[in-house]
Amino acid sequence: MTLSFWRYTHLALALFSSLFLLLASLTGIILAVDAVQEKTLPYKVENFDAITLGETLRVLKKTYPEITELSIDYNEFVTLQAIDQGGQDINAYINPKTGKTLGKPVKKTEFIQWVTSLHRSLFLHETGRFFVGAISFLLVLIAISGFTLVLSRQRGIRNFFSKVIKEYFAQYYHVVLGRLALIPILIIALTGTYLSLERFNFFMDKNKEKEKSETLVPPKNGTAQNVFKTTLLADVKKIEFPFTDDPQEYYIIELKDREIEVNQITGAVITQKLSPMTTQFADLSLDLHTGRINTIWAIILAIACVNILFFIYSGFAITLKRRSSRIKNKFRADESKYILLAGSENGSTLRFANAIQKQLIDRGEKAHIAELNNYKLFPKAQHIIVFSSTHGLGDAPSNANKFISVLKKYNQQQKVNFSVVGFGSKAYPDFCGFALEIDELLSTQDWAERFLDLQTVNDKSAQEFVDWIKLWSAKTEIPLATTPSLYNHAPKDLSKLMVLDKTMVSETEQTFLVTLRANIRAKFTSGDLLAIYPANDTRERLYSIGNHSGNIQLVVKLHPDGLGSGFLNNLAPGNTIKARIINNHAFHFPKRASKVALISNGTGIAPFLGMIEQNKKKTETHLYSGFRIETENILGYKKFTSEMIQKKQLESFHLALSREANHYYVMDLIKRDADFFIDLLQQGGVIMICGSLAMQKDVESILDNLCLAKKIKSILDYKENGQVLTDCY
């Protein structure tokens, strides 16, 4: 609830202020660049901060017979208004050390004046200034809400600057750049707000501040402080000169925090008038808001404004992406006749459920979609339709892992028809295993009446899904679309990859290796996934990537009638395919672990070869791999690992061959090195497993038994802690 509050607050503020922020950021960039450009003008002298007021006055009196005013601006350019020896009026920048003129003060260009007016008031005068102040305050709230969201995402202030998981471009850089630009943006927003409040005398009205003037009595011993000697020119804003040499005529000197009258003979302060704190804060705010006093700060402000423009884009991109994949309901759950429950790991199953919901609503029915974990009482429900995929070894997908427990908690108060549609792949032994479990469990509920037998869909087949639709439509007499193409998902953002090489690893094992060249802009690392769509089919096949010398390397086992493996096996060097690279951040080589063990069987070795090649930090790494027989390619693995051991990028390589004379399985190697694995886990090391799901299950079982024997945490605890990472199939 708290996260939703901050997220919607952040979005609402951004939506309301986006146009104004766009204008303010664009004009802010121009004004920041102008501030930097001003610093390049040749009117500031060296060692300006060391020049005293007395030094400059002495030089000026010798050079100019009559002086009216001296002013020092934020660039530390000294401007003099005087009459020279020839009787000519002088209004110029001068060298305060020599009194020589350096150049004429130049007004801002009409363009900069136009931009400044737009930035300050949107050409709406006082009304515009009020709007700009309000938008500045909204930017403060946007920054605070954004900071809160990052804290929630990163799990606390300690992890604020830790690695950000990259899901997609807009999300990743919205967070990364947001962290870096937070302080400058907050300063821009706070100072802009303060300047607007000060403009409307907000603080003056509240605090009744007035300038306080006091007359200072000179010490009797005549040791009054000489301001000319003790005051630096850098602390002065303006000096008004006396008209004559009469001691009763004083210098009026405006400093940064006060205004003083000074005896022109002794340099003693006669009176002083302290500036209100609000005025001093306004000056400081203006300096910070414009960057006019420091080139580096002006550049930082310009970069912050560029970031705001990017945040407007990325924020809307994130919102649109989130809205496109979220569950959308026209009717509430408690008023709907049809309840569609979806269980999906990556959202593909939800796509089918959305298609059915839309058609039911178009036909005048009240239908509601919910995730399986959000199952509850549905008082008006007559039909419950479950669409669920299976994850891992017959397990529930992440948004359905609580369904079994909540199903036992809530018993519907009326009879409800139920139907279950399972999604999966027959390449896995537990095809639609979780859907089968749901179907059996629902059949035991007193309130549930079976409407149709369990229907399964292999590889997201639109045709098989339509087979279920025909059965359901015939029985309910509700006509639903039965054209398969309506349920196909067209993949987007595909990249073109060229086949560089394809070699058969083992004729016996029917395993081959494919090397692909990606676009130069493509970013990937070993452990990421390559999604291919064979023969322009909409069915997706995923393969673990090994990054080999900047190219994508896949190790593939050819399956009889295998859609993906058959497609890849038919490729030849020079062919091109369209695919997409998926950032599989949950299976990247750990950057901070002191020790890593890589466990694979068969084609699961592919990403590990790339990880070892990329292990430039020389993290202590041990590779455990299992194959059936020794082939020419395994000899190549031995050669590769020997080279990596010499380069200190691999510590050891342990090979298990299950069909050779001294047959060994990977599990036997783990039992043999039990102490090593226990020590690795206790020291914070990481175990990575890639290969078949059956192997993963056996390895985890052995590791769990080892942990139990040593009376340490279970393997499940280590998985939750990120010390056991898996990518199995």
C-alpha positions in Angstrom: 0.0 0.0 0.0 2.8 2.4 0.9 4.7 1.6 -2.3 1.6 2.2 -4.3 1.0 5.6 -2.6 4.5 6.9 -3.4 4.3 5.5 -6.9 1.0 7.1 -7.7 2.1 10.3 -6.0 5.2 10.4 -8.1 3.3 9.8 -11.3 0.5 12.3 -10.5 3.0 15.0 -9.8 5.0 14.3 -12.9 1.9 14.2 -15.1 0.6 17.5 -13.8 3.9 19.4 -14.0 5.5 17.7 -17.1 4.9 20.5 -19.6 6.1 23.2 -17.3 9.1 21.1 -16.3 9.9 20.6 -20.0 10.0 24.3 -20.6 11.9 25.1 -17.4 14.5 22.4 -18.1 15.1 23.5 -21.7 15.4 27.2 -20.7 17.5 26.1 -17.7 20.0 24.4 -20.0 20.3 27.5 -22.1 20.8 29.8 -19.1 23.3 27.4 -17.5 25.3 27.4 -20.7 25.1 31.2 -20.8 26.4 31.3 -17.2 29.4 29.2 -18.3 30.0 31.3 -21.3 30.1 34.5 -19.1 32.9 32.9 -17.1 35.1 32.8 -20.2 35.1 36.6 -20.7 38.5 38.2 -19.9 37.4 40.7 -17.3 38.4 38.9 -14.1 42.0 39.5 -12.8 44.2 36.9 -11.2 44.3 36.5 -7.4 41.1 38.6 -7.2 40.3 37.0 -3.8 43.5 38.5 -2.3 42.9 42.1 -3.3 41.9 44.5 -0.4 39.5 47.4 -0.7 42.3 49.8 0.2 44.6 48.7 -2.6 41.9 49.3 -5.2 40.8 52.7 -3.8 44.3 54.0 -3.7 44.9 53.1 -7.4 41.6 54.5 -8.5 42.1 57.9 -6.8 45.4 58.3 -8.6 43.9 57.4 -12.0 40.5 59.1 -12.0 39.8 62.6 -10.7 36.1 61.9 -10.1 34.5 58.6 -9.2 30.8 57.9 -8.7 30.4 54.2 -8.1 32.3 50.9 -8.1 30.4 47.6 -8.4 31.5 43.9 -8.3 29.2 41.4 -9.9 28.8 37.6 -9.4 31.5 36.9 -12.0 33.9 39.1 -10.0 34.0 41.6 -12.8 34.7 45.1 -11.4 32.7 47.9 -13.1 33.6 51.6 -12.6 31.6 54.7 -13.2 33.9 57.7 -13.2 35.4 60.6 -15.2 38.9 60.2 -16.5 41.8 62.8 -16.8 40.4 63.9 -20.2 37.0 64.6 -18.8 35.4 61.6 -20.5 32.7 59.6 -18.8 33.8 56.1 -17.9 31.5 53.1 -17.5 33.7 50.0 -18.0 35.1 46.9 -16.6 38.5 47.7 -15.0 41.5 45.9 -13.5 41.2 46.7 -9.8 45.0 46.4 -9.4 45.9 48.9 -12.1 42.8 50.9 -12.7 43.0 50.2 -16.5 39.8 49.6 -18.4 39.3 46.1 -19.8 36.1 46.4 -21.7 32.5 47.8 -21.9 29.7 46.1 -20.0 27.5 44.3 -22.5 23.8 43.7 -21.9 22.4 40.2 -22.3 21.3 39.4 -25.8 17.6 39.7 -26.7 17.5 35.9 -27.0 18.9 35.4 -23.4 16.5 38.0 -22.1 13.6 36.2 -23.8 14.7 32.8 -22.4 15.1 34.4 -18.9 11.6 35.8 -19.0 10.2 32.5 -20.1 12.0 30.7 -17.4 11.0 33.0 -14.6 7.4 33.9 -15.5 6.3 32.1 -18.7 5.6 35.7 -20.0 2.8 36.0 -17.6 4.4 38.5 -15.2 3.5 38.0 -11.6 0.9 35.2 -12.3 3.6 33.3 -14.2 6.1 33.7 -11.4 3.5 32.1 -9.1 3.1 29.2 -11.5 6.8 28.7 -11.8 7.1 28.7 -8.0 4.4 26.2 -7.7 6.0 23.9 -10.2 9.4 24.3 -8.4 7.6 23.0 -5.2 6.1 20.1 -7.1 9.6 19.2 -8.3 10.6 19.1 -4.6 7.8 16.6 -4.0 8.7 14.6 -7.2 12.3 14.3 -6.0 11.2 13.2 -2.5 8.8 10.7 -3.8 11.3 9.4 -6.3 13.9 9.1 -3.5 11.4 7.1 -1.5 10.7 4.7 -4.4 14.4 4.1 -4.9 14.9 3.4 -1.2 12.1 0.9 -1.4 13.5 -0.7 -4.6 17.1 -0.9 -3.2 15.9 -2.2 0.2 17.1 0.7 2.4 19.5 3.6 2.5 22.5 1.4 2.9 21.9 -0.1 -0.5 21.0 3.2 -2.1 24.0 3.2 -4.4 24.3 -0.6 -4.8 23.8 -2.2 -8.2 20.5 -1.6 -10.0 18.9 -4.6 -11.6 18.4 -3.8 -15.3 15.0 -4.9 -16.6 14.9 -2.5 -19.6 16.5 0.8 -20.7 14.0 3.3 -19.4 13.7 1.7 -16.0 17.4 1.2 -15.5 18.6 4.7 -16.3 15.6 6.3 -14.6 16.9 4.9 -11.3 20.6 5.2 -12.0 20.6 8.8 -13.2 17.9 9.7 -10.6 20.3 8.7 -7.8 23.1 10.8 -9.3 21.0 13.8 -10.1 18.9 13.8 -6.9 20.9 16.4 -4.9 21.3 19.0 -7.8 17.6 18.6 -8.7 16.6 19.1 -5.1 18.7 22.2 -4.9 17.2 23.6 -8.1 13.7 22.9 -6.8 14.2 24.2 -3.3 16.0 27.4 -4.4 13.4 28.0 -7.1 10.6 27.6 -4.5 12.4 30.0 -2.1 13.0 32.7 -4.7 9.3 32.6 -5.7 8.2 32.9 -2.0 10.7 35.7 -1.4 9.4 37.5 -4.6 5.9 37.7 -3.1 7.3 38.8 0.3 6.2 35.6 2.0 8.9 35.6 4.6 8.8 39.3 5.2 5.1 39.2 6.0 5.6 36.2 8.3 8.6 37.4 10.2 8.2 41.2 10.0 11.9 41.5 9.3 13.3 45.0 9.0 16.7 46.3 8.3 18.4 47.4 11.5 20.6 50.5 11.3 23.0 51.3 14.1 25.6 54.0 14.7 28.9 52.8 15.9 30.9 54.9 18.4 34.6 55.0 17.7 36.9 53.7 20.5 38.4 56.5 22.7 41.9 55.2 22.2 41.6 55.9 18.5 42.2 52.3 17.5 39.2 52.0 15.3 39.5 49.2 12.7 40.4 50.4 9.2 37.9 48.8 6.9 40.0 49.6 3.8 42.8 47.4 5.1 40.6 44.5 6.4 37.9 44.2 3.7 38.6 42.1 0.6 37.2 43.4 -2.7 35.6 39.9 -3.2 33.3 40.7 -0.2 32.0 43.9 -1.7 29.0 44.3 -3.9 29.0 48.1 -4.5 30.7 51.3 -3.3 29.2 54.8 -3.6 32.0 57.4 -3.4 31.7 60.7 -1.4 31.2 63.8 -3.6 34.0 65.8 -1.9 37.0 65.3 0.4 35.0 66.6 3.4 35.4 64.1 6.3 31.7 64.4 6.9 31.1 62.8 3.6 31.3 59.0 3.8 31.8 56.0 1.5 28.6 53.9 1.4 29.8 50.3 1.0 27.3 47.4 0.3 28.8 44.1 1.5 27.2 40.7 1.2 25.6 40.8 4.6 25.4 44.5 5.5 25.7 48.1 4.3 28.2 50.4 6.0 29.1 54.1 6.0 32.9 54.5 6.2 35.0 57.5 7.1 37.0 58.3 4.0 40.0 59.4 6.0 40.3 56.8 8.8 38.4 53.9 7.3 36.3 53.6 10.5 32.8 52.3 10.2 30.3 55.1 11.1 27.0 53.2 10.7 26.0 49.8 9.6 22.8 48.4 8.4 22.5 44.6 8.6 20.7 42.9 5.6 17.7 40.7 6.6 18.4 37.0 6.6 15.7 36.5 4.0 17.7 38.7 1.6 20.9 36.8 2.3 19.1 33.5 1.7 17.6 34.9 -1.5 21.1 35.9 -2.8 22.4 32.4 -1.9 19.4 30.8 -3.5 20.0 32.8 -6.7 23.6 31.8 -6.8 22.8 28.1 -6.4 19.8 28.2 -8.7 21.6 29.9 -11.6 25.2 28.6 -11.2 26.4 32.1 -11.9 29.2 32.0 -9.3 30.9 28.8 -10.3 31.5 27.2 -13.7 31.5 23.6 -12.5 28.3 24.1 -10.6 26.7 25.7 -13.7 27.7 22.6 -15.8 26.2 20.4 -13.1 22.9 22.3 -13.2 22.9 22.0 -17.0 23.4 18.2 -16.7 20.6 18.0 -14.1 18.2 19.8 -16.5 19.1 17.3 -19.2 18.4 14.6 -16.7 15.0 16.1 -16.0 14.2 15.9 -19.7 15.2 12.3 -19.7 13.2 11.5 -16.6 10.1 12.9 -18.3 10.7 10.5 -21.2 11.7 7.5 -19.2 9.0 8.1 -16.6 6.2 8.0 -19.2 7.9 5.0 -20.9 7.9 3.1 -17.6 4.2 4.0 -17.0 3.1 3.0 -20.5 5.0 -0.3 -20.2 3.5 -1.0 -16.8 0.0 -0.2 -18.0 0.4 -2.4 -21.1 1.1 -5.4 -18.9 -1.1 -4.9 -16.0 -4.5 -6.5 -15.3 -7.3 -4.2 -16.4 -10.8 -4.7 -15.1 -14.0 -2.9 -16.0 -16.0 -4.8 -13.4 -15.2 -5.5 -9.7 -14.7 -9.1 -8.5 -17.8 -9.0 -6.3 -20.1 -8.1 -9.2 -18.7 -10.4 -11.9 -20.3 -13.6 -13.2 -17.0 -14.8 -14.8 -13.8 -14.9 -12.8 -10.6 -15.5 -14.7 -7.6 -16.4 -12.6 -4.2 -16.2 -14.2 -0.9 -17.8 -13.1 2.1 -16.7 -15.1 5.8 -16.2 -14.6 6.4 -13.8 -17.5 2.9 -12.5 -18.4 2.3 -14.7 -21.5 -0.6 -16.6 -19.9 -2.2 -13.4 -18.9 -2.4 -12.4 -22.6 -4.7 -15.3 -23.3 -6.9 -14.5 -20.3 -7.1 -10.8 -21.4 -8.3 -11.9 -24.8 -11.2 -14.0 -23.3 -12.2 -11.3 -20.8 -12.4 -8.7 -23.6 -14.7 -10.9 -25.6 -17.0 -11.7 -22.7 -17.4 -8.0 -21.8 -18.1 -7.2 -25.5 -20.9 -9.7 -25.4 -22.5 -8.0 -22.3 -21.1 -10.3 -19.6 -19.4 -9.1 -16.4 -15.9 -10.6 -16.3 -13.0 -10.0 -13.9 -9.3 -11.0 -14.1 -7.1 -11.6 -11.0 -3.9 -13.3 -10.3 -4.2 -16.7 -8.6 -2.6 -15.4 -5.4 -5.5 -12.9 -5.2 -8.2 -15.6 -5.0 -10.9 -14.7 -2.6 -14.7 -14.9 -2.2 -16.6 -14.1 -5.4 -20.3 -13.8 -4.4 -21.7 -13.4 -7.9 -19.4 -15.8 -9.7 -21.0 -18.6 -11.8 -17.8 -19.6 -13.6 -14.2 -19.6 -12.5 -11.7 -20.2 -15.3 -8.1 -20.8 -14.4 -5.3 -20.1 -16.9 -1.9 -21.2 -15.4 1.6 -22.0 -16.6 4.0 -24.3 -14.7 7.4 -23.1 -13.5 10.4 -25.3 -12.9 9.8 -28.9 -11.9 6.0 -28.7 -11.8 6.0 -25.7 -9.4 3.7 -22.7 -9.3 4.6 -19.5 -11.1 5.5 -16.6 -8.8 2.1 -15.0 -8.9 0.4 -18.3 -8.0 2.6 -19.7 -5.2 0.1 -18.8 -2.5 -3.0 -20.1 -4.4 -3.3 -23.5 -2.7 -3.3 -22.0 0.8 -5.8 -19.2 -0.1 -8.0 -21.7 -1.8 -8.3 -23.6 1.5 -9.1 -20.3 3.3 -12.0 -19.2 1.1 -14.9 -21.5 0.3 -17.3 -20.0 -2.2 -20.8 -19.7 -0.8 -22.5 -20.8 -4.0 -22.0 -23.5 -6.6 -19.5 -22.4 -9.2 -18.5 -24.0 -12.5 -14.7 -24.4 -12.9 -12.5 -24.9 -15.9 -8.7 -25.2 -16.0 -6.4 -24.4 -18.9 -2.8 -25.4 -18.5 0.1 -23.8 -20.4 3.5 -25.5 -20.8 5.9 -27.3 -23.0 6.0 -31.0 -23.7 9.8 -30.8 -23.8 9.6 -30.9 -19.9 8.7 -34.0 -18.0 6.3 -32.0 -15.7 4.2 -30.7 -18.6 1.4 -28.5 -17.1 2.1 -30.1 -13.7 0.8 -27.1 -11.7 -2.4 -26.8 -13.7 -3.0 -30.5 -13.1 -2.6 -30.0 -9.4 -5.1 -27.0 -9.5 -7.6 -29.1 -11.4 -7.4 -32.0 -9.0 -7.7 -29.6 -6.0 -10.7 -27.8 -7.3 -12.4 -31.1 -8.0 -12.4 -31.8 -4.3 -14.1 -28.6 -3.3 -17.7 -28.9 -2.2 -18.7 -25.7 -4.0 -16.9 -26.5 -7.3 -18.5 -28.2 -10.2 -16.5 -29.3 -13.1 -17.5 -27.6 -16.4 -14.8 -29.0 -18.7 -11.9 -31.5 -18.3 -8.4 -30.0 -18.0 -7.3 -28.6 -21.3 -3.5 -28.2 -22.0 -1.7 -25.9 -24.4 1.7 -26.8 -25.6 4.2 -24.0 -26.5 1.5 -21.3 -26.3 -0.1 -22.9 -29.3 -3.0 -20.6 -30.5 -4.5 -23.6 -32.3 -4.7 -25.7 -29.1 -6.1 -22.8 -27.1 -8.8 -22.4 -29.8 -9.6 -26.1 -29.3 -10.5 -25.3 -25.7 -12.4 -22.1 -26.7 -14.6 -24.2 -29.0 -15.5 -26.6 -26.2 -16.2 -23.8 -23.7 -18.2 -21.8 -26.2 -20.4 -24.7 -27.3 -21.3 -25.5 -23.7 -21.9 -21.9 -22.6 -23.5 -20.9 -25.9 -21.3 -17.7 -25.8 -19.6 -17.3 -29.2 -15.9 -16.5 -28.8 -13.4 -16.0 -31.6 -11.9 -19.2 -32.9 -9.3 -17.8 -35.4 -5.9 -18.8 -34.0 -4.1 -15.7 -35.4 -6.1 -13.6 -33.0 -4.4 -15.2 -30.1 -0.9 -15.2 -31.5 1.7 -12.8 -29.9 3.8 -11.0 -32.4 7.3 -10.6 -30.9 8.7 -7.0 -30.9 12.1 -5.3 -30.9 13.9 -8.2 -32.6 17.6 -7.9 -33.5 19.2 -9.4 -36.6 22.0 -11.9 -35.8 24.4 -13.4 -38.3 25.6 -17.0 -38.0 29.4 -17.0 -37.9 29.9 -20.7 -37.2 28.0 -24.0 -36.5 29.9 -27.1 -35.6 28.7 -30.5 -34.4 30.0 -31.2 -30.9 29.0 -34.8 -30.7 27.2 -37.0 -33.3 26.3 -39.5 -30.6 24.9 -36.9 -28.3 23.4 -34.9 -31.2 24.9 -31.7 -29.7 26.1 -28.7 -31.7 27.6 -25.3 -31.1 26.4 -22.1 -32.8 28.2 -18.8 -32.8 26.3 -15.6 -33.7 27.4 -12.0 -34.2 25.1 -9.5 -32.6 24.6 -5.8 -33.5 27.4 -3.6 -32.2 24.9 -1.8 -30.0 23.6 -5.0 -28.4 24.6 -5.4 -24.8 24.7 -8.9 -23.3 26.8 -11.0 -20.9 27.2 -14.7 -20.2 24.0 -16.0 -18.5 21.6 -13.8 -20.5 19.0 -15.5 -22.7 18.5 -15.5 -26.4 14.8 -15.8 -27.5 14.3 -17.2 -31.0 11.1 -17.5 -33.0 11.6 -20.5 -35.4 10.3 -20.1 -38.9 8.6 -16.8 -38.1 6.5 -18.7 -35.5 5.2 -16.8 -32.5 6.3 -19.6 -30.2 9.4 -18.6 -28.3 12.5 -20.7 -27.5 15.1 -19.6 -25.0 18.8 -20.5 -24.9 21.5 -19.5 -22.4 24.1 -17.3 -23.8 27.8 -17.6 -23.5 29.8 -14.4 -24.4 32.7 -15.6 -26.4 35.0 -12.8 -27.7 32.0 -10.5 -27.9 29.9 -13.0 -29.9 26.9 -15.0 -28.8 27.7 -18.7 -28.3 25.0 -21.4 -27.8 25.5 -25.1 -27.1 22.3 -26.9 -28.3 21.1 -30.4 -28.1 19.1 -31.5 -31.2 15.7 -33.0 -30.1 13.6 -35.1 -32.4 11.0 -32.8 -33.9 12.5 -30.0 -31.7 11.1 -26.7 -32.9 14.0 -24.5 -31.7 16.9 -27.0 -31.9 15.8 -28.1 -35.4 15.6 -24.5 -36.6 19.1 -23.7 -35.2 20.5 -27.0 -36.6 19.5 -26.0 -40.1 21.4 -22.8 -40.1 24.6 -22.3 -42.0 27.4 -19.7 -41.7 26.3 -16.4 -43.3 22.6 -17.0 -42.5 20.8 -14.3 -40.4 18.0 -14.8 -37.9 15.8 -12.5 -35.9 15.9 -12.9 -32.1 15.9 -10.8 -28.9 18.4 -10.8 -26.1 16.8 -11.0 -22.6 18.7 -9.6 -19.6 18.8 -12.5 -17.2 20.2 -10.6 -14.3 19.3 -13.4 -11.9 22.0 -15.6 -13.5 24.9 -13.2 -14.0 28.4 -14.1 -12.7 28.6 -12.6 -9.1 30.8 -9.5 -8.9 31.4 -9.6 -5.1 31.6 -13.3 -4.3 35.1 -14.4 -3.1 34.5 -17.9 -4.4 32.2 -19.4 -7.1 31.3 -23.0 -8.1 29.8 -23.6 -11.5 27.8 -26.8 -11.9 26.5 -28.0 -15.3 25.6 -30.9 -17.4 25.3 -31.2 -21.2 24.6 -28.0 -23.0 24.4 -26.1 -19.7 28.1 -25.5 -19.9 27.7 -22.7 -22.5 27.1 -19.7 -20.3 29.9 -20.9 -17.9 32.5 -20.9 -20.6 31.7 -17.3 -21.3 31.7 -16.4 -17.6 35.1 -17.9 -17.2 36.4 -16.0 -20.2 35.0 -12.8 -18.8 36.4 -13.4 -15.3 39.0 -10.7 -15.6 39.0 -10.0 -11.8 40.2 -13.6 -11.4 37.5 -14.5 -8.8 38.3 -18.0 -7.5 36.1 -20.2 -9.7 35.6 -24.0 -9.9 33.9 -25.7 -12.8 32.0 -29.0 -12.3 30.6 -30.5 -15.6 28.9 -33.7 -16.5 28.7 -35.4 -19.9 28.0 -38.9 -21.1 31.1 -39.7 -23.1 34.3 -38.0 -24.0 34.1 -36.4 -27.4 36.3 -34.1 -29.5 34.5 -31.1 -28.1 35.1 -32.2 -24.5 38.8 -32.3 -25.4 38.3 -28.7 -26.5 36.8 -27.9 -23.1 39.8 -29.4 -21.4 42.1 -27.3 -23.5 40.1 -24.2 -22.8 40.0 -24.7 -19.1 43.7 -25.4 -18.9 44.4 -22.1 -20.6 42.0 -20.3 -18.2 43.7 -22.0 -15.2 47.0 -20.7 -16.4 45.5 -17.2 -16.6 44.1 -17.5 -13.1 40.6 -17.1 -14.4 39.7 -20.6 -13.3 40.9 -22.5 -10.3 39.9 -26.0 -11.2 37.9 -28.1 -13.7 36.2 -31.3 -12.6 34.7 -33.6 -15.3 32.2 -36.4 -14.8 31.6 -38.9 -17.6 28.6 -41.1 -17.0 29.0 -43.6 -19.9 32.8 -44.2 -19.7 34.5 -47.1 -17.8 34.9 -45.2 -14.6 31.5 -43.6 -14.8 30.8 -40.6 -12.7 27.9 -38.2 -12.4 28.1 -34.5 -11.3 26.4 -35.5 -8.1 29.3 -37.9 -7.3 31.7 -35.1 -7.7 29.7 -32.9 -5.2 29.6 -35.7 -2.7 33.3 -36.2 -3.1 34.0 -32.5 -2.5 31.3 -32.1 0.2 33.6 -30.1 2.6 34.5 -27.7 -0.2 30.8 -26.9 -0.9 29.9 -26.5 2.7 32.9 -24.2 3.3 32.0 -22.2 0.2 28.4 -21.6 1.4 29.5 -20.7 4.9 32.0 -18.2 3.5 29.4 -16.4 1.4 30.4 -18.0 -1.9 28.0 -18.6 -4.7 26.9 -21.9 -6.5 25.6 -21.6 -10.0 23.7 -24.4 -11.7 22.9 -24.7 -15.4 21.6 -27.7 -17.3 18.6 -30.0 -17.0 15.9 -29.6 -14.4 16.5 -33.2 -13.3 20.1 -32.5 -12.6 19.2 -29.3 -10.7 16.8 -31.3 -8.5 19.4 -34.0 -7.8 22.2 -31.4 -7.0 20.0 -29.3 -4.7 18.9 -32.5 -2.9 22.5 -33.5 -2.3 23.5 -30.0 -1.2 20.5 -29.9 1.1 21.5 -33.2 2.7 25.0 -32.0 3.2 23.7 -28.8 4.9 21.5 -30.9 7.1 24.4 -33.2 8.1 26.5 -30.2 9.0 23.6 -28.6 10.8 23.7 -25.3 8.9 21.0 -23.4 7.0 19.0 -25.3 4.4 19.7 -25.0 0.6 16.4 -23.0 0.4 17.8 -20.4 2.7 21.0 -20.1 0.6 18.8 -19.7 -2.5 16.8 -16.9 -1.0 20.1 -15.3 0.0 21.3 -15.3 -3.6 24.1 -17.9 -2.9 22.5 -20.6 -5.1 21.6 -19.4 -8.6 19.9 -21.7 -11.2 19.0 -21.5 -14.9 17.8 -25.0 -15.8 15.4 -26.3 -18.4 
